[in-house]
């Protein structure tokens, strides 16, 4: 690199562990509340929407093909209602639960930003080289994903509520208006941004020891599900958020909290080979010597004899 070009300064040393632990202690309850509430609202919102749409008929018998539509137009007859328009009419009287579910899901998605902020700052305090781009992507992603999805879904439902009947083309045009399209674009932008933030957070928090390997990998998988249609209901995301809330509060069955949360420093997880070697070094040898027991001899010398020698003496006395 040319010396005339501005060079990026190397990251400074990790933050003082005392400051790190004090900040985390002051904010962990708020972060855990965000994680648990986001998980709960995501699941409840998805369930409300799913229950409301569970009884949606298929209307296969009312399907109108393009050939049928052209035939009716040529004959001067109105195009009969098709599957799309009949579904819209069926849903128009059952929109309360989907609308509430959409709002709950959107609020839950917004609260994910509180989790991202806490985990990002805790990770960066232990690894100053962790770039600010992840936090920016998390902020933009959480807001854009939540607002875009909510706007798109509500626009769709409100259009159905106002739909007064017609053919498939009229129903499709009514449901996919300007607000719906804008919401879809914002939704997709947010999905890519928050997915990137989850992948980077999972990787770097795992590297400094704040997340176990399982939770770090799961965070990266959750990030992928924002982009790929693998977990549209957010079940895997809610599961990860619920567990992270317990980790933030330093509560876990058996008390096996990642040590980096307790030391305020980076505590990288050992590799599988290192963990195996440590386990082998700490395990007792296969052929342990027979235990020794102190015995008081008749002359008071206090000699130490093995358990095997004591058994032999007892046999001779018998």
Secondary structure, DSSP 8 states (H G I E B T S, - for coil): --TTS-----------HHHHHHHHHHHHHHHHHHHHHHHHHHHHHHHHHHHHHTT----GGG---HHHHHHHHHTT------HHHHHHHHHTTS-HHHHHHHHHHHHHHHHHHHHHHHHHHHHHHH-TTS-THHHHHHHHHHHHHHHHHHHHHHHHHHHHHH-----HHHHHHHHS-HHHHHHHHHHHHHHHHHHHHHHHHHHHHHHTTSS-HHHHHHHHHHHHHHHSTT-TT-HHHHHHHHHHHHHHTT--GGG---THHHHSS------HHHHHHHHHHHS--SS----EEE---TTS---EEEHHHHHHHHHHH-
